[in-house]
Amino acid sequence: MSSFMDTKVEFLKGVGPAKAKLLNEELGIQTFHDLIHHFPFRYEDRSQFQTISQIQPDSENVQIKGVIDRVEVVGAARKQRLTAVFRDATGQIELIWFKGAKWMKTKLKPGIPYIVYGKPSLFQTKFSISHPEIEVMTPANEAGKKTMLPVYPTTEKLKRKFVDSKAIAKLQMELIKTKGFGVPETVDEVIRSQMGLLDLNTALRDIHFPRNLSSRNSALERLKFDELFFIQLKIFREKSDQKEIHKGIIFQKSHLVREFYEKHIPFELTESQKQVIKEIYTDLQSGYQMNRLLQGDVGSGKTITAFVCMLIAIGSGFQTTIMAPTEILAIQHFQGLEEFCDKLGLKIGLITGSTKKSLRKKYLEDLASGEMKILVGTHALIENDVQFDRLGLAVIDEQHRFGVAQRAKLWQKNKHVYPHVLVMTATPIPRTLAMTLYGDLEVSTIRELPKGRKPIKTSHLYDSSRLKLFGFIQKEIDLGRQIYVVYPLIEESSTLDYKDLMDGYESISRAFPRIPLSILHGRMKAKDKDFEMDRFVRGETKIMVATTVIEVGVNVPNASVMVIENSERFGLSQLHQLRGRVGRGADQSYCILMTGSKISKEARERIGCMVATTDGFEIAEKDLELRGPGDLMGTQQSGLLDLKVADLTTDGELLKRARALAEGIISEDPELKSSIHERIARHLNKNQIATLKWSAIS
């Protein structure tokens, strides 16, 4: 059976070498297997006929039957079009072809009954259909037996060679009718029965040519299940293998944690933070290398949570490190932890690209001797000369900003045994994406904000309300607060966007002539950025006009207002990250989303979501719905989720079922040696299903 599906598509009746070459180039179809897995993206309901009089201005595709009265080619040579008057007992409609007019004219015969299918459009008071599908009416097709016709993805180049959706459907039917057609089943009948799934061959036939909506849905569920199940199965198998390969350091209870809790912690931890620390501590005592993802909204207290866990490692005689994606964020971590380290008598260092050679040399000596217990830094941490004595815990902040190779280098810094790894993100990850992308990592979530924080009030204003905005900014400044005004410098080299920023700066300078301003953008030299940021942090300037360089790593508790200009040009996640720059003190904070009066429907949805909620997890789910998983992950990682039929925005429940089944199977039979798992093992071994092996490289 498998050899049949590996047959080159050129050997299918109706294809041949030339068409096979085109199918490969345009759609990546080389074999029978590729062809049968080229699925329809929608179906046309051909079970119903309408009369011409029933057509309305908002009608979707319609199917009508009647006769052609008159056919005429009109227009000059290069702009010729074919028009045909088509009528039934209730009225008439014009059919139009802008391409192939002469050829179509030879095919159409007045007085012969036809069936026409297409989307009507209304011009003045007359309906017309451009480039309709048309076929001679027969007793068979007049009966409306074609209930659901598949519509396939194709390309303009294929269409020019007459390989349109209808031609692909003919090839699919030819393949299914071919003697020997069949694909190897991937899941045992016992499991299919337990999960309520069709057999694979029936599913493949019904996805292409469903008898009705119910048969199409059953076929779709089976195919979606296979995609999700085998990704989850591979994730759990690798996770199981990894635990056996990488034994972990066992940490003991630390007096440092107790001392920090009793004497130095500046505020009470939330219940959510305490729960996460318990989860991490359990990992650190398990004997396996910890690989845990800590996700929490902006300002939820991930750093202090990570610091408590670092104290556990230090108390057991090991060193720790935090790697951050930017110098600003690394400095913020260092400054935030330095005070605690001084009180606890721990040596902490900071290494970035800007660290002076003499200081770097001293830090590296202290690190190699084991005297330095915490090293904070950027990518500079993974350079070869950075050598730890006993690295026990590595914390990676905003881990998605580091490449796989960079994380792997840090992971290999310990000479004796792999360190425990905690990766953190302030970008909440949708539940379905987390299960698929980070399935081999344990996931901890901080859902609460620290006590005393007030939710940020978010509003949407149009440009016409700018005077109202300026009045509000002045009022906040009079109360002693500071303001961010952010412009969407999407590309730092973009002249237009740079002009927007400078025009905005001049406009604000005119509106607030006696208020000191700062400006921050990517074209500035590092020392100038630091100078401007430092002035704002110390309160010397009251308004910071900036691009998105302030998105991550800026912590100014006195800043209470975030104004985002042209907010329709930002994604939801970025808007939420920018909003998180305020609300970090005890004062009420505000986020004001500015737009013009004309914005797209999707932009309106994004802004509506921002106004409605400050919950980063709700926003992440909406972002997934609007953008899809590929965009959320970025181009480097989107290959994992090249799913043909499953959709993480809508298939969360099916994913949970597939995940639970996969986890149970690997738990009971990690080597898949049971006879009931024979088909699963064969498929898994034959098809190297792509996963991101986080447990091996975090």
Secondary structure in CASP SS format (residue, H / E / C, confidence):
PFRMAT SS
TARGET T0000
AUTHOR 0000-0000-0000
METHOD secondary structure of the structure
MODEL  1
M C 1.00
S H 1.00
S H 1.00
F H 1.00
M H 1.00
D C 1.00
T C 1.00
K E 1.00
V H 1.00
E H 1.00
F H 1.00
L C 1.00
K C 1.00
G C 1.00
V C 1.00
G H 1.00
P H 1.00
A H 1.00
K H 1.00
A H 1.00
K H 1.00
L H 1.00
L H 1.00
N H 1.00
E H 1.00
E H 1.00
L H 1.00
G C 1.00
I C 1.00
Q C 1.00
T E 1.00
F H 1.00
H H 1.00
D H 1.00
L H 1.00
I H 1.00
H C 1.00
H C 1.00
F C 1.00
P C 1.00
F C 1.00
R E 1.00
Y E 1.00
E E 1.00
D E 1.00
R C 1.00
S C 1.00
Q C 1.00
F C 1.00
Q C 1.00
T C 1.00
I H 1.00
S H 1.00
Q H 1.00
I C 1.00
Q C 1.00
P C 1.00
D C 1.00
S C 1.00
E C 1.00
N C 1.00
V E 1.00
Q E 1.00
I E 1.00
K E 1.00
G E 1.00
V E 1.00
I E 1.00
D E 1.00
R E 1.00
V E 1.00
E E 1.00
V E 1.00
V E 1.00
G C 1.00
A C 1.00
A H 1.00
R H 1.00
K H 1.00
Q C 1.00
R E 1.00
L E 1.00
T E 1.00
A E 1.00
V E 1.00
F E 1.00
R E 1.00
D E 1.00
A C 1.00
T C 1.00
G E 1.00
Q E 1.00
I E 1.00
E E 1.00
L E 1.00
I E 1.00
W E 1.00
F C 1.00
K C 1.00
G C 1.00
A H 1.00
K H 1.00
W H 1.00
M H 1.00
K H 1.00
T H 1.00
K H 1.00
L C 1.00
K C 1.00
P C 1.00
G C 1.00
I C 1.00
P E 1.00
Y E 1.00
I E 1.00
V E 1.00
Y E 1.00
G E 1.00
K C 1.00
P E 1.00
S E 1.00
L E 1.00
F E 1.00
Q C 1.00
T C 1.00
K E 1.00
F E 1.00
S E 1.00
I E 1.00
S E 1.00
H C 1.00
P C 1.00
E E 1.00
I E 1.00
E E 1.00
V E 1.00
M C 1.00
T C 1.00
P H 1.00
A H 1.00
N H 1.00
E H 1.00
A C 1.00
G C 1.00
K C 1.00
K C 1.00
T C 1.00
M E 1.00
L E 1.00
P E 1.00
V E 1.00
Y C 1.00
P C 1.00
T C 1.00
T C 1.00
E H 1.00
K H 1.00
L H 1.00
K H 1.00
R H 1.00
K C 1.00
F C 1.00
V C 1.00
D C 1.00
S H 1.00
K H 1.00
A H 1.00
I H 1.00
A H 1.00
K H 1.00
L H 1.00
Q H 1.00
M H 1.00
E H 1.00
L H 1.00
I H 1.00
K H 1.00
T C 1.00
K C 1.00
G C 1.00
F C 1.00
G C 1.00
V C 1.00
P C 1.00
E C 1.00
T C 1.00
V C 1.00
D C 1.00
E H 1.00
V H 1.00
I H 1.00
R H 1.00
S H 1.00
Q H 1.00
M H 1.00
G C 1.00
L C 1.00
L C 1.00
D C 1.00
L H 1.00
N H 1.00
T H 1.00
A H 1.00
L H 1.00
R H 1.00
D H 1.00
I H 1.00
H H 1.00
F C 1.00
P C 1.00
R C 1.00
N C 1.00
L H 1.00
S H 1.00
S H 1.00
R H 1.00
N H 1.00
S H 1.00
A H 1.00
L H 1.00
E H 1.00
R H 1.00
L H 1.00
K H 1.00
F H 1.00
D H 1.00
E H 1.00
L H 1.00
F H 1.00
F H 1.00
I H 1.00
Q H 1.00
L H 1.00
K H 1.00
I H 1.00
F H 1.00
R H 1.00
E H 1.00
K H 1.00
S H 1.00
D H 1.00
Q H 1.00
K H 1.00
E H 1.00
I H 1.00
H C 1.00
K E 1.00
G C 1.00
I C 1.00
I C 1.00
F C 1.00
Q C 1.00
K C 1.00
S C 1.00
H H 1.00
L H 1.00
V H 1.00
R H 1.00
E H 1.00
F H 1.00
Y H 1.00
E H 1.00
K H 1.00
H H 1.00
I C 1.00
P C 1.00
F C 1.00
E C 1.00
L C 1.00
T C 1.00
E H 1.00
S H 1.00
Q H 1.00
K H 1.00
Q H 1.00
V H 1.00
I H 1.00
K H 1.00
E H 1.00
I H 1.00
Y H 1.00
T H 1.00
D H 1.00
L H 1.00
Q C 1.00
S C 1.00
G C 1.00
Y E 1.00
Q C 1.00
M C 1.00
N E 1.00
R E 1.00
L E 1.00
L E 1.00
Q E 1.00
G E 1.00
D C 1.00
V C 1.00
G C 1.00
S C 1.00
G C 1.00
K H 1.00
T H 1.00
I H 1.00
T H 1.00
A H 1.00
F H 1.00
V H 1.00
C H 1.00
M H 1.00
L H 1.00
I H 1.00
A H 1.00
I H 1.00
G H 1.00
S C 1.00
G C 1.00
F C 1.00
Q E 1.00
T E 1.00
T E 1.00
I E 1.00
M E 1.00
A C 1.00
P C 1.00
T C 1.00
E H 1.00
I H 1.00
L H 1.00
A H 1.00
I H 1.00
Q H 1.00
H H 1.00
F H 1.00
Q H 1.00
G H 1.00
L H 1.00
E H 1.00
E H 1.00
F H 1.00
C H 1.00
D H 1.00
K H 1.00
L H 1.00
G C 1.00
L C 1.00
K C 1.00
I E 1.00
G E 1.00
L E 1.00
I E 1.00
T C 1.00
G C 1.00
S C 1.00
T C 1.00
K C 1.00
K H 1.00
S H 1.00
L H 1.00
R H 1.00
K H 1.00
K H 1.00
Y H 1.00
L H 1.00
E H 1.00
D H 1.00
L H 1.00
A H 1.00
S H 1.00
G C 1.00
E C 1.00
M C 1.00
K C 1.00
I E 1.00
L E 1.00
V E 1.00
G E 1.00
T C 1.00
H H 1.00
A H 1.00
L H 1.00
I H 1.00
E C 1.00
N C 1.00
D C 1.00
V C 1.00
Q C 1.00
F C 1.00
D C 1.00
R C 1.00
L E 1.00
G E 1.00
L E 1.00
A E 1.00
V E 1.00
I E 1.00
D E 1.00
E C 1.00
Q H 1.00
H H 1.00
R H 1.00
F C 1.00
G C 1.00
V H 1.00
A H 1.00
Q H 1.00
R H 1.00
A H 1.00
K H 1.00
L H 1.00
W H 1.00
Q C 1.00
K C 1.00
N C 1.00
K C 1.00
H C 1.00
V C 1.00
Y C 1.00
P C 1.00
H E 1.00
V E 1.00
L E 1.00
V E 1.00
M E 1.00
T E 1.00
A C 1.00
T C 1.00
P C 1.00
I C 1.00
P C 1.00
R H 1.00
T H 1.00
L H 1.00
A H 1.00
M H 1.00
T H 1.00
L H 1.00
Y C 1.00
G C 1.00
D C 1.00
L C 1.00
E E 1.00
V E 1.00
S E 1.00
T E 1.00
I E 1.00
R C 1.00
E C 1.00
L C 1.00
P C 1.00
K C 1.00
G C 1.00
R C 1.00
K C 1.00
P C 1.00
I C 1.00
K E 1.00
T E 1.00
S E 1.00
H E 1.00
L E 1.00
Y E 1.00
D H 1.00
S H 1.00
S H 1.00
R H 1.00
L H 1.00
K H 1.00
L H 1.00
F H 1.00
G H 1.00
F H 1.00
I H 1.00
Q H 1.00
K H 1.00
E H 1.00
I H 1.00
D H 1.00
L C 1.00
G C 1.00
R C 1.00
Q E 1.00
I E 1.00
Y E 1.00
V E 1.00
V E 1.00
Y C 1.00
P C 1.00
L C 1.00
I C 1.00
E C 1.00
E C 1.00
S C 1.00
S C 1.00
T H 1.00
L H 1.00
D H 1.00
Y H 1.00
K H 1.00
D H 1.00
L H 1.00
M H 1.00
D H 1.00
G H 1.00
Y H 1.00
E H 1.00
S H 1.00
I H 1.00
S H 1.00
R H 1.00
A H 1.00
F C 1.00
P C 1.00
R C 1.00
I C 1.00
P C 1.00
L E 1.00
S E 1.00
I E 1.00
L E 1.00
H C 1.00
G C 1.00
R C 1.00
M C 1.00
K C 1.00
A H 1.00
K H 1.00
D H 1.00
K H 1.00
D H 1.00
F H 1.00
E H 1.00
M H 1.00
D H 1.00
R H 1.00
F H 1.00
V H 1.00
R C 1.00
G C 1.00
E C 1.00
T C 1.00
K C 1.00
I E 1.00
M E 1.00
V E 1.00
A E 1.00
T C 1.00
T H 1.00
V H 1.00
I H 1.00
E C 1.00
V C 1.00
G C 1.00
V C 1.00
N C 1.00
V C 1.00
P C 1.00
N C 1.00
A E 1.00
S E 1.00
V E 1.00
M E 1.00
V E 1.00
I E 1.00
E C 1.00
N C 1.00
S H 1.00
E H 1.00
R H 1.00
F C 1.00
G C 1.00
L H 1.00
S H 1.00
Q H 1.00
L H 1.00
H H 1.00
Q H 1.00
L H 1.00
R H 1.00
G C 1.00
R C 1.00
V C 1.00
G C 1.00
R C 1.00
G C 1.00
A C 1.00
D C 1.00
Q C 1.00
S C 1.00
Y E 1.00
C E 1.00
I E 1.00
L E 1.00
M E 1.00
T E 1.00
G C 1.00
S C 1.00
K C 1.00
I C 1.00
S C 1.00
K H 1.00
E H 1.00
A H 1.00
R H 1.00
E H 1.00
R H 1.00
I H 1.00
G H 1.00
C H 1.00
M H 1.00
V H 1.00
A H 1.00
T C 1.00
T C 1.00
D C 1.00
G H 1.00
F H 1.00
E H 1.00
I H 1.00
A H 1.00
E H 1.00
K H 1.00
D H 1.00
L H 1.00
E H 1.00
L H 1.00
R H 1.00
G C 1.00
P H 1.00
G H 1.00
D H 1.00
L H 1.00
M H 1.00
G C 1.00
T C 1.00
Q C 1.00
Q C 1.00
S H 1.00
G H 1.00
L H 1.00
L H 1.00
D C 1.00
L C 1.00
K C 1.00
V C 1.00
A C 1.00
D C 1.00
L C 1.00
T C 1.00
T C 1.00
D C 1.00
G H 1.00
E H 1.00
L H 1.00
L H 1.00
K H 1.00
R H 1.00
A H 1.00
R H 1.00
A H 1.00
L H 1.00
A H 1.00
E H 1.00
G H 1.00
I H 1.00
I H 1.00
S H 1.00
E H 1.00
D C 1.00
P C 1.00
E C 1.00
L C 1.00
K C 1.00
S C 1.00
S H 1.00
I H 1.00
H H 1.00
E H 1.00
R H 1.00
I H 1.00
A H 1.00
R H 1.00
H H 1.00
L H 1.00
N H 1.00
K H 1.00
N C 1.00
Q C 1.00
I C 1.00
A C 1.00
T C 1.00
L C 1.00
K C 1.00
W H 1.00
S H 1.00
A H 1.00
I H 1.00
S C 1.00
END
